[in-house]
Amino acid sequence: MDPIISIIIPTLNEEKILEKTLKSLREFRGSYEIIVSDGKSTDKTLSIARQYADQIVEYKDEPRQTIAMGRNLGAKVAKSKYLVFVDADVTIPDINNFFAKAVDLFEKNNKLVGLTAFVKVFPEMCTFGDRLFFGVVNMGSYFFNNILNSGSALGEFQMIRSDTFRKLGGYNEKIVVGEDIEMFSRLSRIGKVHTEPSIYILHTSRRAHNIGWSSLFFFSIKNAIHLRLYKRSSVLEWEPIR
């Protein structure tokens, strides 16, 4: 029997955090599979993935794989009804209750095509800037999804009906940064998108901690404007932060 949920994780040199992420996902007692989609890691990422993942997809072409490409390659081998996309530095607290609620939302509303949750930073890593930024982002996600139904979601967690995902052709691989928001924007045009405030994920906020919140904030604004005007990212490459 095919799994109900496929959890897809794009990776590139994630040996520092991946095992923690995969171990936490393996606490789920439901019907699922874990797919790691790797973009030519040179560290121990693949050896860690082989211990926990059900499937591993390896990208071996040029140019360097983008996050959108990684997610799409993982989705190609997925067998489930629902696709769950998470980053490699994500933990889902109370994972069984989390997915029970998530699946129930889809099962009760056949118009729901895309779901996201609130995003928080691991308590031991969380700064004032993290609380402020993600507080605003979570409220924005709730407003744009639940009230306007215009689509908004960060890539840390996105859950999408697999048939809808394939109908849309997956993530736009021409978008280097912001492909997650663009996906939910397209989803909102053909169905209902929803942010569920009663469930949340934890992540490291490593990019903001590395380059600073002010730099990331202004880049995000610039990139959002560029996406809206030109339908592509303001940069040609998204520098990995590890």
C-alpha positions, 0 to 999 in steps of 0.5 A: 500500500502506498504511503499517505505522506511523502516527506521531501527534503532537499539537501546540500552538505547538511551533515551538521543538522540532517541526522537530528531532522531525520530522527525526529521525522522517524518518530511519526507513526503514520503512513509515510515515506522520507525522500532525501533529494541531494544536490551533490553533497561532498560531506557525510550528508548521503551516508546519514540519509542512507540510515534514515531515508526511504528513498534518495534522489541524487542530482548529478548534472550542471548547473548547481541544483536549486531548492526548487529543482531538489523538491521537484526531483524528490516529488517525482519519485513520491508515491503518496497522496500528500507531499510535505516539503521541509528544509533539512534544519526542521523539526516538527514538535509532537509530530503525530498530532501535527500530521493528524491535524494536517491530514484531517484539514485536507480530508474535511475540505476537498478544496484545500490544496496547500497547507502551511503552519506557523514557523518558529526558531529552536528555543535555545537559538531564538533571538529577539529578531527571530521572534519579531520577524517570524511573528510578523511572517506568521501573521502575514501568512495567516492573512494572505492565506486564510483571509485573502486566499492569495497565497503565502508560505515559507519553504520550511514547511509546505504540504500540498496535494500530490495531484495538484502539485503535478497539475501545476508542474511543481515548483518554478525552477527558474526562481532561485529565491522565493519559489515557495511563495510563488508556489502558494500563489499559484495554488491559491488560484485553483483552490484553497490555501491555509495556514494552521496556527495550532501547529508549528515547526521549529528551525535554526534561522541560520541564514538570518543568524549568519548575515544578520536580520537587517540584511536578510529583511532588506534582501527579502523586500527587494526580492519580493518586488523583483519577483512581482515585476519580473517573475524571477529572483533578484539573484542568480544564485542562493549562497548556502549557509551551513 
